[in-house]
Amino acid sequence: MFRLGGWALEGLQAQVSKLPDDVLFERLWLDWCADVVPGREANSLTAFWPGPDRAAVRVCYCINAMLERATDLALADRADPSLASKAAIIAEVIKRSSSDHFQAEQR
């Protein structure tokens, strides 16, 4: 959908990576975790990302830099406790997604 609108995937990924931690992880929490049963949170991608873009977006969300940002926020003394808790769950979702992605590639 975004490609059809003429938006370059790389530009969108760069915009996401530049978001402040509180904005990024609150958004990811709302997208991946807020309306699901605890323990069933997932890095879900919508039909906005068809074909090869879906894999590229999944990699963007599963890279170590994103995991490190989530973990750093979860452990930060200065972080709001609610946001730190959300970031910890996001870190687990990223770890699970990375593991699932790796296992799928090995099949």
N, C-alpha and C positions, 0 to 999 in steps of 0.2 A: 504494500500500500504506500509506504513512504517512497520507495523507488518510483512508483507510478507518478508520485507528486514531484519527482525530480530531485529528491533529497539524497545526497550521497551518504551511504552508510557510515563511512569513515568520519564524516563531519558530525553525525549524530552521536557516534561513540565518543568522539572527542568532547562534545558538549556534556555528555553524561559523566565522563571522567573529571570534568572541571567543577561539577556541582559540589557545594560544601557538604561535608559528611552528614550534618543533621538533615539537610534536604534530601540527599541521596538515599540514606538508609530509612528515613521515614517513608519515602516513596516506595522503596523496595518492600518494606514491611506491608504497606497497603496493597501492593500488587501481589505479593507472594504469600502473605501470612494472615492478614487481618480477618478474612472470612473463611478460614478453614479450621478443621479440628486440630488442636495442638499435636504436634508430631507428624502431621501430614503436609506441612508447608513444603512448597516446591517452587523451583525456578521455572515458572510456566511462561511459554512464549505463545503469543496469539497468531492468528492468521495474517497479521500485519507483516509477518516475516516469512514469506514463502521461499521454498527452494534453498539455494545455497546461503541466502541471507540468514536463514534460521540458524544454521550452524555457526556462522560468523558472530551472530548476536549471542548465542549460547557461550561461545568462547570468551567474548567480551565480559560476560557476567561471571565466568568461572576462572578468570586469570588470577594469579597469585596476588597481584596488586589490589584487586577488589577484596579478596579474602583478608589480606593484611590490613586494609583500611577498616573493614568490619571488625576484625579482632582488636585492632588498636583502639577503636571507639568503645568496644565492649569493655575493655580493661582500663580505660582512661579514668583517672581520679576526678577529672573536671567534668566528665560527662553526666548529663541528666540521667538518673537511674532508669527511667522508663526507656529512654533512647538507647542506653547501654544494653539493656535487656533485649531490645529489638535487634540491635546490631549483633549480639551473640547468636540469636536465632538465625539471622541472615547468614552469618559465618557458617553455621551448620548446614544451611540450605546450599550454600556455595560448595562446601566440602562434599556433600552428598551428590550434587549435580556434577561436580568434577569427576567423582568416582564413577558415577553412572555413565557419563560421557566416555571416559577412558575404557570402561568395560565394554561398552557398545562398539567402540572402535576395534577392540581386540577380537570380536566375534567374526 
